[in-house]
């Protein structure tokens, strides 16, 4: 058989073919779901949300009722000076406190103000702030800020997960590119090996000059170097993509050599892509960085209200109704408005330097936060638009590159026909194959770039769910 026919038989360079049905395919959706289920960063992000929930529980604890007991006794030189017992229940209200309890005092040397009826004395009453603390106080401020803290934690959780998914998606598409490049180089090596054997046979039969075998050998060696390089790049890319895969029980998973990345389908990946205006609106509404700023500003609003309230004087009113337990038909309590204990406490700093300084600090923090919000919003909007433009540009380049691949395939077929007619050479066929190989590698690189750009767009928008 003549060399030209051998070359024509084996030198058909095969372009991208989908993986066989029996191949083990790891789709991006499966990769994504596995990350969300078990990745340590996702687990930690969820724990941060739980921590914020515990902070809220802690703040609610300031409104828990409290049972208080106080007992004092003094005995000296065989004299019973006094025994003082106070038991009460204090119930924090949204404004002030409700108290109820019982006094029991005995002894030879009681302070006159501690003299009580023989059966002791019960009381019930309230303590209410009339100025500072009426509209807001430390407890209410802490609770309100803790509620916003859970919203901030949720935004931070989404931000952590989005950054993780961006990194993981880039690694997945690097693996895809390394695999596809390896396939093309492997096919090119196979064809170069077949051609070299055909040239050697032709030299032996005298159809070709010995120098032609040297050229075919050099081509085979170049393909061998490219194959080894692409093989190690594929292995490393597969390992890096495995970094993001975990199983139950904190078990690290590894992508096997028999596992392949999913095929690229531009129609599927671009089918649900909204318009730029919709993406910008979505980013302004739900981006985690913007939501964090919003809730931090609301926290500062609460803090500012508290500091404004502290400019008012402290006026606390305490009023207790008093009663003596009567041992008639069991314990009965008689209450009368004539038996009471009334207290009024007033305090007011003369210069209010602490209060005014704290209020100004809060206002300055709000100004800083507003400036941060303006800059962050602008950066997010411009990033969304830039990534949207880049994504559309890559889609157009993919169409152009596919056309170039088809043209290079036609050039290779034409060169093979010319070779059969004795009008070409092994060198020119190698050049055409190299051009086709480069164009195919550029095409799958564009596929990879598109997947990465879509991930960048998702992260820029701040999508909550990447499963599109």
KALINFEN-V798637 format. One record per run of one state. SS is the DSSP state (~ for helix, > for strand, _ for the rest). FROM is the first residue (numbers start at 1). TO is the last residue. If there is no record, write none. Layout:
# KALINFEN-V798637
SS/FROM/TO ; SS/FROM/TO
This chain:
# KALINFEN-V798637
_/1/2 ; ~/3/10 ; _/11/23 ; >/24/26 ; _/27/27 ; ~/28/38 ; _/39/39 ; ~/40/63 ; _/64/65 ; >/66/76 ; _/77/78 ; >/79/92 ; _/93/96 ; >/97/106 ; _/107/111 ; ~/112/114 ; _/115/120 ; >/121/129 ; _/130/137 ; ~/138/205 ; _/206/209 ; ~/210/242 ; _/243/245 ; >/246/247 ; _/248/250 ; >/251/252 ; _/253/258 ; >/259/261 ; _/262/265 ; ~/266/270 ; _/271/275 ; ~/276/286 ; _/287/287 ; ~/288/309 ; _/310/313 ; >/314/323 ; _/324/324 ; >/325/327 ; _/328/330 ; >/331/333 ; _/334/339 ; >/340/347 ; _/348/352 ; ~/353/420 ; _/421/425 ; ~/426/461 ; _/462/468
